[in-house]
Each structure stands twice: as structure tokens, then as C-alpha cells.
Amino acid sequence: MRRLLDKVTEIQWQRFLPAVPIFMQSKVHQLWMDYDEEADVLYLNFKKPSRADDSEMTDDGVILRYEEDELVGITILNASQYATGKSS
């Protein structure tokens, strides 16, 4: 448990607080997140297991993944550009 707390402290947990209203107002009740640093891709999943049967890519390089017309995940390519405020 201590290692998890150290990791949370290391990433400055307060930075998550501005996202709280977004999740509270959405239909998202669960969220799984994985970041592939080497590929610079952020995966957000709203359902586990999710088996997307359709997807669409936005002009921003974001892939919206659907399962039976329900949004089950978002894949953000070049995710670090959003972290640094360099998104187009």
C-alpha cells in the first residue's frame, strides 16, 4: 500500500481534481487508464472488458472506441502534446 501512496504523491494527486466535475457530470462511473510512454499513447477505458466493434478517429488524433454504439474507450495518440498544452 505504501508504494501506491508514494506513486500517487509523486504524480501530485491534486492535479486530478479539476477533472472531477467532468466525470461527475458524465455517464462514466468507472475508468481504467493506461499510458504507453514509449508509444506516447493514453488509453482510457470505461468498461472492462471492452470489446470494441467500431471506432472513429477525430481530426485531433483521438480514437473513439464503441461497442454496440456505446462509447467504451478513448485512445489518445501523441498524448504528451495535451499534457504540455501544445495540442492543435
C-alpha positions as CSV (number, residue, x, y, z in Angstrom):
1,M,0.0,0.0,0.0
2,R,2.8,2.4,0.8
3,R,4.3,2.1,-2.7
4,L,1.0,3.1,-4.2
5,L,0.8,6.1,-1.9
6,D,4.3,7.1,-2.8
7,K,3.4,6.8,-6.5
8,V,0.3,8.9,-6.1
9,T,2.2,11.6,-4.1
10,E,4.9,11.6,-6.8
11,I,2.4,12.4,-9.5
12,Q,0.8,15.2,-7.4
13,W,-2.7,13.9,-6.9
14,Q,-4.1,17.4,-6.7
15,R,-3.7,17.7,-10.4
16,F,-6.6,15.2,-10.8
17,L,-9.1,17.4,-9.0
18,P,-10.0,19.7,-12.0
19,A,-11.3,16.5,-13.8
20,V,-13.8,15.6,-11.1
21,P,-16.7,17.7,-12.5
22,I,-16.2,16.2,-15.9
23,F,-16.6,12.7,-14.5
24,M,-19.4,13.6,-12.1
25,Q,-21.5,15.1,-15.0
26,S,-20.8,12.2,-17.4
27,K,-22.2,8.7,-17.5
28,V,-18.8,7.4,-16.8
29,H,-18.8,5.5,-13.5
30,Q,-15.6,3.6,-13.9
31,L,-12.4,4.4,-15.6
32,W,-9.3,2.4,-16.3
33,M,-6.3,4.3,-17.7
34,D,-3.0,3.1,-19.2
35,Y,-0.2,5.2,-20.6
36,D,2.3,3.7,-23.0
37,E,5.2,6.1,-22.6
38,E,7.3,4.6,-25.5
39,A,4.4,5.0,-28.0
40,D,3.1,8.2,-26.3
41,V,-0.5,6.8,-26.3
42,L,-3.0,7.2,-23.5
43,Y,-5.8,4.5,-23.2
44,L,-9.0,5.4,-21.3
45,N,-11.4,2.5,-20.9
46,F,-14.9,2.9,-19.4
47,K,-15.8,-0.7,-19.4
48,K,-13.9,-3.9,-18.6
49,P,-13.6,-6.0,-20.5
50,S,-14.4,-3.8,-23.5
51,R,-14.6,-5.4,-26.9
52,A,-14.9,-2.5,-29.4
53,D,-16.6,-3.4,-32.6
54,D,-16.3,0.0,-34.2
55,S,-14.1,3.1,-33.9
56,E,-13.6,6.5,-35.4
57,M,-10.6,8.8,-35.4
58,T,-11.1,12.5,-34.8
59,D,-9.0,15.2,-36.5
60,D,-7.0,15.6,-33.2
61,G,-5.7,12.0,-33.4
62,V,-8.1,10.7,-30.8
63,I,-9.7,7.3,-31.4
64,L,-13.2,6.8,-30.1
65,R,-14.0,3.1,-29.5
66,Y,-17.5,1.8,-29.5
67,E,-19.2,-1.5,-28.5
68,E,-22.7,-1.7,-29.9
69,D,-22.9,2.1,-30.3
70,E,-21.8,2.7,-26.7
71,L,-18.5,4.6,-26.1
72,V,-16.3,2.2,-24.2
73,G,-12.9,3.8,-24.6
74,I,-10.8,6.6,-25.9
75,T,-7.3,6.2,-27.3
76,I,-5.3,9.5,-27.4
77,L,-2.3,9.4,-29.8
78,N,0.6,11.7,-29.1
79,A,-0.8,12.2,-25.6
80,S,2.1,14.2,-24.3
81,Q,1.2,17.1,-26.6
82,Y,-2.0,17.6,-24.5
83,A,-0.1,17.4,-21.2
84,T,2.1,20.2,-22.3
85,G,-0.6,22.4,-23.8
86,K,0.7,22.0,-27.3
87,S,-2.4,20.4,-28.8
88,S,-3.7,21.8,-32.0
